[in-house]
């Protein structure tokens, strides 16, 4: 018996995610993203790590990122307001 439509969609989305991450990993620019819903940082590429020295998990949430990386309180407040 074949896969259900739901399982096919999930597998398709997983392949797309994998391809997107492969493309972003290969880019010569720093890239990271976080979930707008949960504010969890979900991805950083090699260039991001090379440029900033942080790996995925160093700052699990946007709030922790802002708190741990912005020295100037005004800049931190501005960054937080953008979220």
Residue pairs with C-beta under 8 A, 6 or more apart in sequence:
3 11
21 43
24 31
24 43
24 45
25 45
25 46
27 45
27 47
28 47
29 47
30 45
30 47
30 48
30 50
30 51
30 52
31 43
31 44
31 45
31 47
31 48
32 41
32 43
32 44
32 45
32 48
33 41
33 42
33 43
34 40
34 41
34 42
34 61
34 62
34 65
35 42
38 61
39 61
39 62
39 63
39 83
40 60
40 61
41 56
41 59
41 60
41 61
41 62
41 65
42 56
43 56
44 54
44 55
44 56
48 54
49 55
52 69
54 69
58 68
59 65
59 68
59 69
62 83
63 80
66 76
66 79
66 80
67 76
70 76
70 79
